[in-house]
Amino acid sequence: MRPKERRDSGQTDLLRSRLDQILNMNHPLVKLAKAIDWRFLEERLGAVYDDDPGRPPLPTRLMAGLAILKAMHNLSDEVLCERWLENPYYQLFCGEEFFQHRLVFDRSSLTRWRLRMGEERLTALLQESLAAATRLGAAKPADFRAVIVDTTVQEKAITFPTDAKLMHRARERLVKLARKHGIVLRQSYARVGKIALIKHQRYAHAKQFKRANQQLKRLRTMLGAVTRDITRKIVGQPNLMQIFALPLSLARRVRDQRRGERGKKVYSLHAPEVECIGKGKAHKPYEFGVKVSVATPLYRSRGGQFVAHVKALPGNPYDGHTLATILPAIEETIGVTLARIVADAGYRGHNAPKDKMFKVHVAGYKRGLTKAIKRALRRRAAIEPVIGHLKNDHRMGRNFLAFTEGDANNAVLAAVGYNFSLLLNWLRLLCAFILAMLESIVAPPHRLKSA
């Protein structure tokens, strides 16, 4: 069933005042709500629903507004619910006409809505942020004809992976699951396993690696014994074999993988999609998450350095090989044909589309550079502070959303929150400028006292 969208009814209540009657309508958040084309979002995001009978979903403006507020102010789902309940400007932004004293949605509704929308439809929020910037005068369509492209790592909310911790945790998960389904194990290794993990960590800290490897071998032996015991006892029981299929598979992969071997490894049991990515940083040689491509305009717009496109790239592809899919996606998102693309040295040997092959300028090339291209290459580093803001202020630095879909959704929402925060600052400055102009017009001229 399609959602029942919200429209301003204009109705009044004898016992309650309307929000637009008690709030400051010049507040930047109110002006931002008026600048957003909610009909466009309802059309794009509402396409996921059908006309079948059933309980109607929550309104699109409510859920889209919550997603924008969450990413814009770097809030968790729980804190967002608390803020929405006590902040009337948040409620007005989401389409409420009267102040609500109880939540009109559930916290889990946010998770289900994100999974239902997916990366493809959440991109509509990013498109609307750029369209709103154009309508408010913070950017021009011509600003997006030249872009900077770079990649970063969106880290997952996992602990630093070590073989000892992974094997210990895999054994604990199997023992807990077996106890839940009434499987009696020969031995759980709960006490000796914990002692072996503590000893391994202490020996490794003291650089006594021979003793540490002995404890690691013990942990591997315990995990193998529990795995074989469970496998023997669920034979011929299809229901239990289906329940234990994934945990046993992950446990065997953790037990068999070795440091230094090539191929995909397991770095987290609750997030097996995590990848190990090395970006050459001295302070952080390896990051555990997913690679993300970010594109910004080459030159700063009036409202700031907006994000034109963002996309998660699972599989840790080579940076240069991502342009074949990234460049057409950028043009589709912003609706402008790219005239120039600037990238760092990691994009050498790129496979950009043929019509864009000679429009990509990679840092480090010396031949055939005009003054305009040299000037553009000097602007390449402008994307780095944008990536820093995405990570530190808009939830890309540590992703708490589950699965590969969560990686993609979190990257898009981080860019949405960043763009709308720039628009909020732009509206604040615009309001301050207008008020200053009015004060200068209304204020009487200053007269000097005669001697």
Disulfide bonds with the S-S distance in Angstrom:
none
